[in-house]
Amino acid sequence: MQLEVPLPSQVLELFAAPRHAGRPGAGRYRYGVGGAVSRGSLIGLWLACAGGCIREARFEAFGCPATIACAEWLCRRLQGAEITAAERLQGLAVAEALKLPAAKRAVALVAEDALKAALAAAEQELDPGSEV
């Protein structure tokens, strides 16, 4: 029997009203993924970068409310951030900012993996109807 872990109100608020969820429209994006559906959490992250800054961040996430909240928090933090600052962001900072309970902190590492993969990716032209 698995016990439910109570989540902080900030996590529930981000889960209930994500502003950055969904694939972006056409344009040039860096795309990265962290986690796997088979492991219970997956985050796909798109970053539009220009002039050394992140001008747009979007995500798709599959998992518990904490997974979606981590992805939304990350996108809010990245919007307008310098790429060099984004490169230093770690999952532990996400977990601490959201006050995630110990049992849910691993999803913050999934967010970190998606960010690192997106930052490492070359920009690609995105066709809104394409499968990524």
CORPENOR-V534943 format. One record per pair of residues at least 12 apart in sequence whose ideal C-beta (glycine too) atoms are under 10 Angstrom apart, sorted by sequence separation. I is the first residue (numbers start at 1). J is the second residue. D is the distance in Angstrom with one decimal. If there is no record, write none. Layout:
I/J/D, I/J/D
This chain:
32/44/7.6, 33/45/7.3, 45/57/6.9, 46/58/4.5, 47/59/9.9, 59/71/4.1, 74/86/9.3, 77/89/7.1, 95/107/8.2, 96/108/8.5, 31/44/6.8, 32/45/5.2, 45/58/7.5, 46/59/7.2, 58/71/9.5, 59/72/7.2, 61/74/10.0, 92/105/7.9, 94/107/8.7, 95/108/3.8, 98/111/9.9, 31/45/7.1, 32/46/8.4, 44/58/8.8, 45/59/5.2, 46/60/8.6, 57/71/9.3, 91/105/7.8, 94/108/4.1, 95/109/8.2, 30/45/8.4, 31/46/5.3, 32/47/7.9, 44/59/6.4, 45/60/8.4, 57/72/9.8, 59/74/7.3, 74/89/7.8, 91/106/8.5, 93/108/8.1, 94/109/8.6, 29/45/9.3, 30/46/7.2, 31/47/7.9, 43/59/5.9, 44/60/4.5, 45/61/9.0, 59/75/5.6, 77/93/8.9, 91/107/8.5, 92/108/6.9, 94/110/9.7, 95/111/9.0, 29/46/4.3, 30/47/4.6, 43/60/7.5, 44/61/7.5, 57/74/7.2, 58/75/6.7, 74/91/9.4, 77/94/8.1, 91/108/4.0, 92/109/8.3, 94/111/5.4, 95/112/9.4, 29/47/6.2, 30/48/7.9, 42/60/8.1, 43/61/4.8, 44/62/8.8, 57/75/4.0, 90/108/8.5, 91/109/4.1, 94/112/6.9, 27/46/9.0, 29/48/5.3, 30/49/6.4, 42/61/6.8, 43/62/8.1, 56/75/8.8, 57/76/8.0, 59/78/9.9, 74/93/9.9, 90/109/8.8, 91/110/7.7, 93/112/8.7, 28/48/6.6, 29/49/8.4, 41/61/7.7, 42/62/4.6, 43/63/7.9, 57/77/8.4, 73/93/9.9, 74/94/6.3, 77/97/8.1, 91/111/6.0, 92/112/8.2, 23/44/8.2, 27/48/5.9, 28/49/8.3, 41/62/7.1, 42/63/6.5, 54/75/9.3, 57/78/4.3, 58/79/9.9, 70/91/8.2, 73/94/6.1, 90/111/9.8, 91/112/3.5, 94/115/9.1, 24/46/5.1, 28/50/8.8, 40/62/8.6, 41/63/3.7, 56/78/8.9, 57/79/5.4, 73/95/10.0, 89/111/9.1, 90/112/5.8, 91/113/7.8, 23/46/6.9, 24/47/9.4, 40/63/5.7, 41/64/7.1, 54/77/9.6, 55/78/9.7, 56/79/6.8, 57/80/9.3, 71/94/9.5, 74/97/9.7, 89/112/7.3, 91/114/9.9, 22/46/9.6, 24/48/7.0, 30/54/9.1, 39/63/9.0, 40/64/7.3, 43/67/6.6, 54/78/4.8, 55/79/7.7, 56/80/9.4, 57/81/8.7, 70/94/5.5, 73/97/6.4, 91/115/8.6, 20/45/9.5, 37/62/5.4, 41/66/8.4, 42/67/7.8, 43/68/8.7, 53/78/9.5, 54/79/6.6, 55/80/7.2, 69/94/9.3, 70/95/7.9, 73/98/6.0, 90/115/9.2, 91/116/9.6, 20/46/9.4, 35/61/8.8, 36/62/9.3, 37/63/8.2, 41/67/4.5, 45/71/7.1, 53/79/9.4, 54/80/6.9, 55/81/9.8, 72/98/9.9, 89/115/6.4, 90/116/9.6, 29/56/8.0, 31/58/9.7, 33/60/9.2, 34/61/9.7, 35/62/8.3, 40/67/8.1, 41/68/9.5, 43/70/7.3, 44/71/8.7, 53/80/6.4, 54/81/5.3, 70/97/9.4, 89/116/9.2, 27/55/9.9, 29/57/9.5, 35/63/7.3, 43/71/4.8, 47/75/9.1, 53/81/6.7, 54/82/7.9, 70/98/6.7, 87/115/8.6, 27/56/8.1, 29/58/8.0, 41/70/8.7, 42/71/9.8, 45/74/7.3, 46/75/9.2, 49/78/9.9, 53/82/5.5, 54/83/6.4, 57/86/9.1, 66/95/9.2, 69/98/6.1, 86/115/6.7, 87/116/8.1, 41/71/9.6, 45/75/7.7, 52/82/5.9, 53/83/6.7, 70/100/7.8, 86/116/9.5, 89/119/9.5, 25/56/9.8, 43/74/8.1, 47/78/6.8, 48/79/9.9, 51/82/9.4, 52/83/5.6, 53/84/9.6, 54/85/9.1, 69/100/8.5, 24/56/6.5, 35/67/7.8, 47/79/9.7, 51/83/9.4, 52/84/7.4, 53/85/9.3, 54/86/6.1, 66/98/7.5, 86/118/9.0, 87/119/5.9, 24/57/9.0, 25/58/9.3, 34/67/9.9, 45/78/8.6, 49/82/10.0, 50/83/10.0, 53/86/9.1, 86/119/6.3, 87/120/9.5, 24/58/4.5, 47/81/9.9, 49/83/6.1, 66/100/6.0, 70/104/8.9, 74/108/8.9, 23/58/6.5, 24/59/9.7, 66/101/8.6, 69/104/9.3, 70/105/9.7, 73/108/9.0, 20/56/8.5, 22/58/6.3, 23/59/9.0, 34/70/9.8, 47/83/8.6, 71/107/8.9, 75/111/9.6, 83/119/6.8, 20/57/5.9, 21/58/7.5, 22/59/8.1, 23/60/6.4, 34/71/9.3, 49/86/9.1, 66/103/9.2, 67/104/8.7, 70/107/5.2, 74/111/5.0, 78/115/7.6, 20/58/5.4, 21/59/6.2, 22/60/6.9, 66/104/4.3, 69/107/8.4, 70/108/5.3, 73/111/7.9, 74/112/8.5, 77/115/9.7, 19/58/9.8, 20/59/5.9, 21/60/7.0, 47/86/8.0, 65/104/9.0, 66/105/8.8, 67/106/9.6, 68/107/9.1, 69/108/9.7, 70/109/9.2, 71/110/8.6, 72/111/9.7, 21/61/7.4, 64/104/7.3, 66/106/9.2, 67/107/4.6, 70/110/7.2, 71/111/5.9, 74/114/7.8, 75/115/9.9, 78/118/9.3, 18/59/7.9, 66/107/4.9, 67/108/9.3, 70/111/4.3, 74/115/6.4, 78/119/9.8, 65/107/9.5, 66/108/8.2, 69/111/9.5, 70/112/9.0, 18/61/8.4, 64/107/7.0, 67/110/6.6, 71/114/7.5, 63/107/6.5, 66/110/9.8, 67/111/8.0, 70/114/9.3, 71/115/9.8, 66/111/9.9, 15/61/9.7, 61/107/9.1, 21/68/7.4, 63/110/7.7, 15/64/8.7, 16/65/8.4, 61/110/8.6, 15/65/3.9, 18/68/6.1, 21/71/7.7, 61/111/8.7, 14/65/8.5, 15/66/7.7, 18/69/8.0, 20/71/7.7, 21/72/7.0, 14/66/9.3, 15/67/8.8, 16/68/9.3, 20/72/5.9, 59/111/8.7, 11/64/9.7, 12/65/6.6, 15/68/5.0, 16/69/9.1, 18/71/7.4, 19/72/7.0, 20/73/9.6, 30/83/9.6, 61/114/8.9, 11/65/6.3, 12/66/9.5, 14/68/7.2, 15/69/4.8, 18/72/4.2, 20/74/8.6, 21/75/8.5, 60/114/9.9, 11/66/5.7, 14/69/3.9, 15/70/9.6, 17/72/8.4, 18/73/9.5, 20/75/3.6, 59/114/7.6, 13/69/8.1, 14/70/8.2, 15/71/9.8, 16/72/9.9, 19/75/7.8, 20/76/6.9, 7/64/8.6, 11/68/8.9, 12/69/7.6, 14/71/8.7, 15/72/7.5, 18/75/8.1, 19/76/7.4, 34/91/9.1, 7/65/6.2, 8/66/9.4, 11/69/4.3, 14/72/4.4, 18/76/9.4, 20/78/9.0, 57/115/9.1, 5/64/9.0, 7/66/6.2, 10/69/7.5, 11/70/8.3, 13/72/9.4, 14/73/5.8, 20/79/7.7, 59/118/9.7, 4/64/9.9, 19/79/9.5, 5/66/8.4, 8/69/9.0, 11/72/9.6, 14/75/9.9, 57/118/8.6, 7/69/7.8, 11/73/8.6, 14/76/8.2, 10/73/8.2, 41/104/9.7, 43/107/8.3, 54/118/9.3, 41/106/7.4, 54/119/9.1, 40/106/9.0, 41/107/5.0, 45/111/7.9, 39/106/9.0, 40/107/8.6, 41/108/9.9, 43/110/5.4, 47/114/9.8, 41/109/9.2, 42/110/7.2, 43/111/5.6, 45/113/9.4, 46/114/9.8, 47/115/8.2, 41/110/4.7, 43/112/9.5, 45/114/4.1, 49/118/9.3, 40/110/9.2, 41/111/9.0, 43/113/7.9, 44/114/6.7, 45/115/6.1, 49/119/8.6, 35/106/8.9, 39/110/8.5, 43/114/4.2, 45/116/9.7, 47/118/4.9, 35/107/7.8, 42/114/8.5, 43/115/8.7, 45/117/7.6, 46/118/7.0, 47/119/7.1, 60/132/8.8, 34/107/9.4, 44/117/9.4, 45/118/4.6, 50/123/9.6, 35/109/8.4, 36/110/8.9, 43/117/9.7, 44/118/8.8, 45/119/9.3, 47/121/8.4, 49/123/7.0, 34/109/7.6, 35/110/3.8, 43/118/9.8, 46/121/9.7, 48/123/8.2, 34/110/4.3, 35/111/8.7, 45/121/9.7, 47/123/8.8, 33/110/9.2, 34/111/6.4, 34/112/6.9, 35/113/6.7, 46/124/9.8, 48/126/9.3, 34/113/3.0, 35/114/7.5, 33/113/7.8, 34/114/3.5, 46/126/7.4, 32/113/7.7, 33/114/5.7, 34/115/7.6, 32/114/5.0, 34/116/7.8, 31/114/9.2, 32/115/6.7, 34/117/6.5, 14/98/7.6, 32/116/6.8, 33/117/6.0, 34/118/9.1, 30/115/10.0, 32/117/2.8, 33/118/8.3, 31/117/7.9, 32/118/3.1, 46/132/8.2, 10/97/8.3, 11/98/5.4, 30/117/8.7, 31/118/6.0, 32/119/7.1, 10/98/5.9, 11/99/7.7, 30/118/4.7, 32/120/7.0, 33/121/9.8, 44/132/6.9, 10/99/6.9, 11/100/7.0, 29/118/8.2, 30/119/6.6, 32/121/5.6, 8/98/6.5, 9/99/9.3, 10/100/9.7, 11/101/9.4, 30/120/7.9, 31/121/5.7, 7/98/8.7, 8/99/4.5, 30/121/4.3, 31/122/9.7, 7/99/9.0, 8/100/7.4, 29/121/8.6, 30/122/7.1, 31/123/9.2, 7/100/7.8, 8/101/8.0, 11/104/8.1, 30/123/5.5, 31/124/6.8, 7/101/7.3, 28/122/9.6, 29/123/6.5, 30/124/7.6, 5/100/9.1, 6/101/7.2, 28/123/4.4, 29/124/6.5, 31/126/7.8, 5/101/5.1, 8/104/9.7, 11/107/9.9, 27/123/9.2, 28/124/6.8, 29/125/8.5, 5/102/8.6, 7/104/7.1, 27/124/9.8, 28/125/5.8, 29/126/5.2, 5/103/4.7, 27/125/7.5, 28/126/7.3, 4/103/9.8, 5/104/6.0, 26/125/7.5, 27/126/5.9, 33/132/8.7, 3/103/8.8, 26/126/5.9, 2/103/9.8, 25/126/7.7, 26/127/6.6, 27/128/9.2, 31/132/5.8, 24/126/6.4, 25/127/9.9, 26/128/5.3, 23/126/7.7, 25/128/5.3, 26/129/9.5, 29/132/9.1, 24/128/8.0, 26/130/9.7, 23/128/7.1, 23/129/9.8, 23/130/9.2, 23/132/7.3
